[in-house]
Amino acid sequence: MSLLKSNSIQIGQSGTATNNFTLSVPSSPDGTIKLDRGNAGDPTPTNIFTVDASGAITGATINGGSITRGTAKAYNWNGLTTNKYLDFTDIPSWVKKITVMFNGVSTNGTSFKLVQIGSGSIATANYSSISSITQGTQVGMTGAINTGFVVYSSLVQDLMYGMMVISNITDNIWVSNHTCFNDSTADYVAYGAGSSLTAISSKLDLIRITTVSGNDNFDAGSINIMYEG
């Protein structure tokens, strides 16, 4: 059995360079591999996709739609410097959809839960969002909230389960919708939607989960996010 070692392999022998393909790694391999259109040695090939050392795929399309890749982070509220909010940072620029997931999340106060987005820093204004409940004897509405995407959850130590989906609609404007079950002495379901109204300054790269007042402390449960391109 023979072993072929090369930093670049050309597939195809067409006289038209763009009919050929190359599979290559950098001259000093770093775990990255590229599939390009063109000939081996072409200084400016047309990149089809790149896979980095973590397995992330960039530049690829399938039937006109981006390949999606999600990641998730979880946090239990022990040992934070502050329990008043939780930030997820370093969200890639290619992200178009973010799902925020709540599992038994509660706070020590009655302020509604709030999800905010940002680019470099959190945007705290220019939203329009609302959340309502209609479950058994529980009927209520948050009213319009302009500081983030709101989720109705107003009883101390409600345990909130569910998710909010935040999607890029155009430029750097984002819209949201959510459905969450609140497990408490009076169980109810919260649902609603919102928009960032105006574009954030650049590509979204961080998400914050907090409360409308910003003063209540999270004291139970975990929160994950998953993102897609």
C-alpha positions in Angstrom: 0.0 0.0 0.0 1.5 3.4 -1.0 0.9 6.7 0.7 0.5 9.9 -1.3 1.5 13.1 0.4 0.7 16.5 -1.1 -0.5 19.9 0.0 -2.6 20.3 -3.2 -4.4 17.8 -5.4 -5.9 18.8 -8.8 -9.0 17.0 -9.9 -9.6 17.4 -13.7 -7.4 18.2 -16.7 -9.7 20.6 -18.6 -8.1 23.3 -20.8 -10.5 25.7 -19.0 -9.1 26.2 -15.5 -12.5 26.8 -13.9 -13.6 23.4 -15.0 -11.0 21.8 -12.7 -11.0 21.6 -8.9 -8.3 21.5 -6.3 -8.2 20.2 -2.7 -5.5 21.8 -0.7 -4.1 22.6 2.7 -1.8 25.5 3.6 2.0 25.1 3.0 2.2 25.0 6.8 -0.8 22.8 7.6 -3.1 24.1 10.4 -6.1 21.8 10.2 -7.7 23.8 7.4 -8.7 22.3 4.1 -10.1 24.1 1.0 -12.0 23.0 -2.1 -11.4 25.5 -4.9 -12.4 25.8 -8.6 -9.3 26.2 -10.8 -5.9 24.6 -11.3 -3.3 23.7 -8.7 -1.0 26.6 -8.1 -3.5 29.2 -9.2 -2.8 32.3 -7.0 -6.4 33.4 -7.0 -8.7 30.3 -7.1 -12.4 30.5 -6.7 -13.2 29.1 -3.3 -16.1 26.7 -3.0 -15.8 26.0 0.7 -13.3 25.9 3.5 -13.3 23.6 6.6 -11.3 24.8 9.6 -9.8 22.9 12.4 -13.0 23.0 14.5 -15.1 21.6 11.6 -16.7 24.9 10.7 -17.7 25.2 7.1 -17.6 28.6 5.3 -18.3 29.7 1.8 -20.5 26.7 0.8 -24.0 26.7 -0.6 -26.4 23.9 -1.3 -29.3 24.6 -3.7 -28.8 28.3 -3.1 -29.1 28.1 0.7 -26.2 28.4 3.1 -25.0 25.3 4.9 -26.0 25.7 8.5 -24.0 25.0 11.6 -25.2 25.3 15.1 -23.5 25.5 18.5 -24.9 25.5 22.0 -23.8 26.8 25.3 -25.3 26.1 28.7 -24.9 27.9 32.0 -26.1 27.1 35.5 -26.3 30.2 37.6 -23.5 29.4 40.1 -20.3 31.4 40.4 -21.1 34.3 38.1 -19.7 37.7 39.0 -23.2 39.0 38.4 -26.4 36.9 38.1 -28.4 39.9 36.6 -27.6 38.9 33.0 -25.9 36.2 30.9 -24.0 37.1 27.7 -23.2 34.8 24.7 -20.4 36.4 22.7 -18.4 35.7 19.6 -21.4 34.8 17.5 -20.1 34.5 13.9 -20.9 37.1 11.2 -22.6 34.6 9.0 -25.4 33.8 11.5 -29.0 34.5 10.3 -31.0 32.7 13.0 -30.6 32.3 16.7 -32.6 30.1 19.0 -32.5 31.0 22.8 -33.6 28.0 24.9 -34.7 28.2 28.5 -34.8 25.2 30.9 -36.3 25.8 34.3 -35.0 29.4 34.4 -36.1 31.6 37.3 -35.2 34.8 39.1 -35.7 36.2 42.6 -38.0 39.0 41.3 -41.1 39.8 39.2 -39.5 41.6 36.3 -40.2 40.1 32.8 -37.4 38.2 31.1 -35.6 40.1 28.3 -33.4 39.1 25.4 -31.2 41.8 23.8 -28.9 41.7 20.8 -25.8 43.7 19.9 -22.8 44.3 17.7 -19.7 45.0 19.9 -22.0 46.2 22.7 -25.6 45.5 23.7 -28.4 47.5 22.0 -30.7 48.7 24.7 -33.2 50.7 22.7 -35.2 50.8 19.4 -37.0 47.5 19.9 -40.7 46.9 19.7 -41.8 43.7 21.5 -44.7 42.2 23.4 -45.6 39.0 25.3 -49.0 37.8 26.4 -50.5 35.0 28.5 -53.9 33.4 28.3 -54.0 30.2 30.4 -56.7 29.2 32.8 -57.2 32.1 35.2 -54.0 33.8 34.2 -54.5 36.5 31.6 -52.0 39.3 31.0 -49.8 41.3 28.7 -46.5 43.0 29.1 -47.4 46.1 27.0 -44.9 47.3 24.3 -41.3 47.0 25.5 -38.6 49.0 23.6 -35.5 47.8 25.4 -35.3 44.2 24.1 -37.4 41.1 23.1 -39.6 40.5 26.2 -41.0 37.3 27.6 -43.8 37.4 30.1 -42.8 35.8 33.4 -43.9 37.8 36.4 -44.1 35.5 39.5 -41.2 35.1 41.8 -39.4 31.8 41.1 -41.5 30.9 38.1 -39.6 28.1 36.3 -39.6 29.0 32.6 -39.3 26.4 29.8 -39.3 27.1 26.1 -37.6 29.1 23.4 -37.3 32.3 21.5 -36.2 32.4 17.9 -34.5 35.6 16.6 -34.1 35.9 12.8 -32.4 38.3 10.5 -34.9 39.8 8.1 -32.8 42.3 6.2 -29.6 44.2 6.7 -28.9 44.1 10.4 -32.6 44.2 11.5 -33.8 41.2 13.5 -37.3 39.9 14.4 -38.3 37.5 17.2 -41.1 35.1 18.3 -41.3 33.0 21.4 -43.4 30.4 23.3 -42.6 29.5 26.9 -44.3 27.5 29.6 -44.1 28.9 33.1 -44.3 26.3 35.9 -45.5 28.0 39.0 -48.4 28.0 41.5 -50.6 29.2 38.5 -49.2 27.5 35.3 -49.4 29.5 32.1 -47.9 29.8 28.6 -46.3 33.0 27.4 -46.1 33.9 23.7 -45.2 36.9 21.7 -43.0 38.6 19.1 -41.0 41.7 18.3 -38.6 43.5 16.1 -35.3 45.4 16.6 -37.0 48.1 14.3 -33.7 49.7 13.3 -30.5 48.0 12.3 -27.8 47.4 14.9 -24.5 49.1 14.0 -23.0 46.0 12.3 -23.3 42.2 12.2 -24.8 40.7 15.3 -22.1 39.1 17.5 -23.6 38.9 21.0 -26.9 38.1 22.8 -27.8 39.0 26.4 -30.5 37.4 28.6 -31.6 39.7 31.4 -34.8 41.2 32.9 -36.7 44.4 32.0 -35.6 46.0 35.3 -32.1 44.7 35.0 -32.1 44.3 38.8 -33.4 40.8 39.4 -31.0 37.9 39.9 -31.3 34.6 38.0 -31.2 31.8 40.5 -32.1 28.5 38.8 -32.1 26.7 35.5 -29.9 26.9 32.4 -30.0 28.7 29.0 -28.6 27.5 25.7 -28.3 29.2 22.3 -28.1 27.6 18.9 -27.3 29.5 15.8 -27.6 28.9 12.0 -26.5 30.5 8.8 
